Amino acid sequence: MPIADPLAQKLKSVFGYDAFRPLQREIIETTLGGRDTFALLPTGGGKSLCFQLPALMGEGLTLVVSPLIALMKDQVSQLEAAGVEATFLNSSLGVKETKARLADLHQGRYRLLYAAPERLMLDHWKENLLAWNVTRIAIDEAHCISEWGHDFRPEYRRIASLRGLLPDIPVMALTATATERVRKDIIHHLQLRDPAVFVASFNRPNLSYRVIAKDQPIRQIVEFVRKRPMDGGIVYCATRATADRVAESLSERGFPAVPYHAGLTNTERAQNQELFIRDETRIVCATIAFGMGINKPNVRWVIHHDLPKNIEGYYQETGRGGRDGLPADCLLLFSAGDAAKQTHFIDEITNDHEQRVAREQLRLMLHYAECSGCRRRELLEYFAESYTEPNCNSCDNCLQPRESYNATTQAQKLLSCVYRVRQGGRFGVGMNHLIEILTGADTEKIRRWGHDQLSTYGIGKELARSEWGAVGRELIRAGLLEQETGQFPVIAITDEGLEALKSRRVISLTKSMAKKKATAPRAGEIECDETLFDRLRKLRKRLADERGVPAYVILGDNALRQMAREYPLRVSDLKGVGGIGEKKLAEFGETFTREIAIYLETYPKVDFRD
């Protein structure tokens, strides 16, 4: 007779699985043996089971430290459905319900308790934890304890005090994403004692990765979604306003979508999350507030409307796709303007160390977005994992390699500019200032520092500033230039770059991601800011409804498109807009210009000049 396997039996009887996923059994056996454990399993790797099943193998209570209410509710609901006595305590409960659950905990009813880290620090909780026969502590989303992680939460730092309160029980730290630096940080701050470390592969072979140049993102997202009529997915956005706008724009075009962000009420967030999880809406447009702990296995695609702040966050968010192991598509819409916005936010960070960390994280994210090699390899190498396959056959760069070109002339100009700046003074400058020198900009800094007297001043007018930025980033990637870290990151020429400059050797660079070539405009077409046009159209509809007239009676589309092209901010600027006579100017002029001004507080102007 085969020897009974209690773990396998419990796995089947409670959770319904016939076999463990990679590393699950090893992690479970280690924690059951009483040893501290660090486990890194990628999204969809089954890390929750690593503490849920051990909780059922003996007496006592397993305390699970979790960062989000939604995560607690989701896991407790799944456990209850499986017949496991589990509960959570958080701010979503009323006083009566909290007291009832506390009483049940004192009676030893539950096998698992989920709680937020800040709640554990309350004085009466220390007494409770001692009384509840806690036999194991599991810290979920453990990367939150590290300032080098993508979702640092200061309250996680206080969890270590539980070690002193409950010194003899094993502690388990679990995360789906962490670099080697973050792993060490987690182990240090949680005071794990000689932990067994388990690190699964970061490779998600069922995910495909693609980056395209952002150009009218609503149109690009619509085109993407239209090709996948039966599939649901997530659109990640940098701001709440963008999430709202994208959700509204998609819904108006026949693709029902709901927003999810911290600006909504708890009820609204819960409702929208429920709609998505129950497949009652296909699309959720969300900030990074959405995702951690969301266990929806059939997300078939993930779009990033904006550039993420760091690779770990990007990996975590793309990892929401294909958790069931079936194929899922990951699309990043990239523009240098997004990078500039992120840099602006970083500049506002007051802590020098945090600012330095953020700059380095953004630099690596930019490198990924603009790289010409296999994107899967880039992601895995970030997590110190090698990928030996020559072609992943599932990222854009492997499926359709980008062209290279002879960039010797441009490279020589930029390298020479860096060299002349450093030769003429004892300080370096950033990439933006170098580009201003090359393009012959007339700025106060250039005049004050005498950079208008350099031989390289104005020699690069043949390229736009954005094009020079792409050249500069490629030269950094090629090792000919380097960006020094610090509060004011400056560009320096490397030894290899100096050799290339002096030898005038041929330098090949990869072409930037080209925007899709525009087709010839149709007669009467007015190219404009489509996002602003949509916004003005909604305003027009509201005004029309108030007056009980068709929208075109207020203003025609031509007028709206012209405004969305020229961004008039004064009523007098509207006089040249076709279809706006004096009466309409007096009645609606201020309303429309105010709407444009509000829009420009969040979004930059688009240049439509040839």
Secondary structure in CASP SS format (residue, H / E / C, confidence):
PFRMAT SS
TARGET T0000
AUTHOR 0000-0000-0000
METHOD secondary structure of the structure
MODEL  1
M C 1.00
P C 1.00
I C 1.00
A C 1.00
D C 1.00
P H 1.00
L H 1.00
A H 1.00
Q H 1.00
K H 1.00
L H 1.00
K H 1.00
S H 1.00
V H 1.00
F H 1.00
G C 1.00
Y C 1.00
D C 1.00
A C 1.00
F C 1.00
R C 1.00
P C 1.00
L C 1.00
Q H 1.00
R H 1.00
E H 1.00
I H 1.00
I H 1.00
E H 1.00
T H 1.00
T H 1.00
L H 1.00
G C 1.00
G C 1.00
R C 1.00
D C 1.00
T E 1.00
F E 1.00
A E 1.00
L E 1.00
L C 1.00
P C 1.00
T C 1.00
G C 1.00
G C 1.00
G C 1.00
K C 1.00
S C 1.00
L H 1.00
C H 1.00
F H 1.00
Q H 1.00
L H 1.00
P H 1.00
A H 1.00
L C 1.00
M C 1.00
G C 1.00
E C 1.00
G C 1.00
L E 1.00
T E 1.00
L E 1.00
V E 1.00
V E 1.00
S C 1.00
P C 1.00
L C 1.00
I H 1.00
A H 1.00
L H 1.00
M H 1.00
K H 1.00
D H 1.00
Q H 1.00
V H 1.00
S H 1.00
Q H 1.00
L H 1.00
E H 1.00
A H 1.00
A C 1.00
G C 1.00
V C 1.00
E C 1.00
A E 1.00
T E 1.00
F E 1.00
L E 1.00
N C 1.00
S C 1.00
S C 1.00
L C 1.00
G C 1.00
V H 1.00
K H 1.00
E H 1.00
T H 1.00
K H 1.00
A H 1.00
R H 1.00
L H 1.00
A H 1.00
D H 1.00
L H 1.00
H H 1.00
Q C 1.00
G C 1.00
R C 1.00
Y C 1.00
R C 1.00
L E 1.00
L E 1.00
Y E 1.00
A E 1.00
A C 1.00
P H 1.00
E H 1.00
R H 1.00
L H 1.00
M C 1.00
L C 1.00
D H 1.00
H H 1.00
W H 1.00
K H 1.00
E H 1.00
N H 1.00
L H 1.00
L H 1.00
A H 1.00
W C 1.00
N C 1.00
V E 1.00
T E 1.00
R E 1.00
I E 1.00
A E 1.00
I E 1.00
D C 1.00
E C 1.00
A H 1.00
H H 1.00
C H 1.00
I H 1.00
S C 1.00
E C 1.00
W C 1.00
G C 1.00
H C 1.00
D C 1.00
F C 1.00
R C 1.00
P H 1.00
E H 1.00
Y H 1.00
R H 1.00
R H 1.00
I H 1.00
A H 1.00
S H 1.00
L H 1.00
R H 1.00
G H 1.00
L H 1.00
L C 1.00
P C 1.00
D C 1.00
I C 1.00
P C 1.00
V E 1.00
M E 1.00
A E 1.00
L E 1.00
T E 1.00
A C 1.00
T C 1.00
A C 1.00
T C 1.00
E H 1.00
R H 1.00
V H 1.00
R H 1.00
K H 1.00
D H 1.00
I H 1.00
I H 1.00
H H 1.00
H H 1.00
L C 1.00
Q C 1.00
L C 1.00
R C 1.00
D C 1.00
P C 1.00
A E 1.00
V E 1.00
F E 1.00
V E 1.00
A C 1.00
S C 1.00
F C 1.00
N C 1.00
R C 1.00
P C 1.00
N C 1.00
L E 1.00
S E 1.00
Y E 1.00
R E 1.00
V E 1.00
I E 1.00
A E 1.00
K C 1.00
D C 1.00
Q C 1.00
P H 1.00
I H 1.00
R H 1.00
Q H 1.00
I H 1.00
V H 1.00
E H 1.00
F H 1.00
V H 1.00
R H 1.00
K C 1.00
R C 1.00
P C 1.00
M C 1.00
D C 1.00
G E 1.00
G E 1.00
I E 1.00
V E 1.00
Y E 1.00
C C 1.00
A C 1.00
T C 1.00
R H 1.00
A H 1.00
T H 1.00
A H 1.00
D H 1.00
R H 1.00
V H 1.00
A H 1.00
E H 1.00
S H 1.00
L H 1.00
S H 1.00
E H 1.00
R C 1.00
G C 1.00
F C 1.00
P C 1.00
A E 1.00
V E 1.00
P E 1.00
Y E 1.00
H C 1.00
A C 1.00
G C 1.00
L C 1.00
T C 1.00
N H 1.00
T H 1.00
E H 1.00
R H 1.00
A H 1.00
Q H 1.00
N H 1.00
Q H 1.00
E H 1.00
L H 1.00
F H 1.00
I H 1.00
R C 1.00
D C 1.00
E C 1.00
T C 1.00
R C 1.00
I E 1.00
V E 1.00
C E 1.00
A E 1.00
T C 1.00
I C 1.00
A C 1.00
F C 1.00
G C 1.00
M C 1.00
G C 1.00
I C 1.00
N C 1.00
K C 1.00
P C 1.00
N C 1.00
V E 1.00
R E 1.00
W E 1.00
V E 1.00
I E 1.00
H E 1.00
H C 1.00
D C 1.00
L C 1.00
P C 1.00
K C 1.00
N C 1.00
I H 1.00
E H 1.00
G H 1.00
Y H 1.00
Y H 1.00
Q H 1.00
E H 1.00
T H 1.00
G C 1.00
R C 1.00
G C 1.00
G C 1.00
R C 1.00
D C 1.00
G C 1.00
L C 1.00
P C 1.00
A E 1.00
D E 1.00
C E 1.00
L E 1.00
L E 1.00
L E 1.00
F E 1.00
S C 1.00
A H 1.00
G H 1.00
D H 1.00
A H 1.00
A H 1.00
K H 1.00
Q H 1.00
T H 1.00
H H 1.00
F H 1.00
I H 1.00
D H 1.00
E C 1.00
I C 1.00
T C 1.00
N C 1.00
D H 1.00
H H 1.00
E H 1.00
Q H 1.00
R H 1.00
V H 1.00
A H 1.00
R H 1.00
E H 1.00
Q H 1.00
L H 1.00
R H 1.00
L H 1.00
M H 1.00
L H 1.00
H H 1.00
Y H 1.00
A H 1.00
E H 1.00
C C 1.00
S C 1.00
G C 1.00
C C 1.00
R H 1.00
R H 1.00
R H 1.00
E H 1.00
L H 1.00
L H 1.00
E H 1.00
Y H 1.00
F C 1.00
A C 1.00
E C 1.00
S C 1.00
Y C 1.00
T C 1.00
E C 1.00
P C 1.00
N C 1.00
C C 1.00
N C 1.00
S C 1.00
C E 1.00
D H 1.00
N H 1.00
C H 1.00
L H 1.00
Q C 1.00
P C 1.00
R C 1.00
E C 1.00
S E 1.00
Y E 1.00
N E 1.00
A C 1.00
T H 1.00
T H 1.00
Q H 1.00
A H 1.00
Q H 1.00
K H 1.00
L H 1.00
L H 1.00
S H 1.00
C H 1.00
V H 1.00
Y H 1.00
R H 1.00
V H 1.00
R H 1.00
Q H 1.00
G H 1.00
G C 1.00
R C 1.00
F C 1.00
G C 1.00
V C 1.00
G C 1.00
M H 1.00
N H 1.00
H H 1.00
L H 1.00
I H 1.00
E H 1.00
I H 1.00
L H 1.00
T C 1.00
G C 1.00
A C 1.00
D C 1.00
T C 1.00
E H 1.00
K H 1.00
I H 1.00
R H 1.00
R H 1.00
W C 1.00
G C 1.00
H H 1.00
D H 1.00
Q H 1.00
L C 1.00
S C 1.00
T C 1.00
Y C 1.00
G C 1.00
I C 1.00
G C 1.00
K C 1.00
E C 1.00
L C 1.00
A C 1.00
R H 1.00
S H 1.00
E H 1.00
W H 1.00
G H 1.00
A H 1.00
V H 1.00
G H 1.00
R H 1.00
E H 1.00
L H 1.00
I H 1.00
R H 1.00
A C 1.00
G C 1.00
L C 1.00
L E 1.00
E E 1.00
Q E 1.00
E C 1.00
T C 1.00
G C 1.00
Q C 1.00
F C 1.00
P C 1.00
V C 1.00
I E 1.00
A E 1.00
I E 1.00
T C 1.00
D H 1.00
E H 1.00
G H 1.00
L H 1.00
E H 1.00
A H 1.00
L H 1.00
K H 1.00
S H 1.00
R C 1.00
R C 1.00
V C 1.00
I C 1.00
S E 1.00
L E 1.00
T E 1.00
K C 1.00
S C 1.00
M C 1.00
A C 1.00
K C 1.00
K C 1.00
K C 1.00
A C 1.00
T C 1.00
A C 1.00
P C 1.00
R C 1.00
A C 1.00
G C 1.00
E C 1.00
I C 1.00
E C 1.00
C C 1.00
D C 1.00
E H 1.00
T H 1.00
L H 1.00
F H 1.00
D H 1.00
R H 1.00
L H 1.00
R H 1.00
K H 1.00
L H 1.00
R H 1.00
K H 1.00
R H 1.00
L H 1.00
A H 1.00
D H 1.00
E H 1.00
R H 1.00
G C 1.00
V C 1.00
P C 1.00
A H 1.00
Y H 1.00
V H 1.00
I H 1.00
L C 1.00
G C 1.00
D H 1.00
N H 1.00
A H 1.00
L H 1.00
R H 1.00
Q H 1.00
M H 1.00
A H 1.00
R H 1.00
E H 1.00
Y C 1.00
P C 1.00
L C 1.00
R C 1.00
V H 1.00
S H 1.00
D H 1.00
L H 1.00
K H 1.00
G H 1.00
V C 1.00
G C 1.00
G C 1.00
I C 1.00
G C 1.00
E H 1.00
K H 1.00
K H 1.00
L H 1.00
A H 1.00
E H 1.00
F H 1.00
G H 1.00
E H 1.00
T H 1.00
F H 1.00
T H 1.00
R H 1.00
E H 1.00
I H 1.00
A H 1.00
I H 1.00
Y H 1.00
L H 1.00
E C 1.00
T C 1.00
Y C 1.00
P C 1.00
K C 1.00
V C 1.00
D C 1.00
F C 1.00
R C 1.00
D C 1.00
END
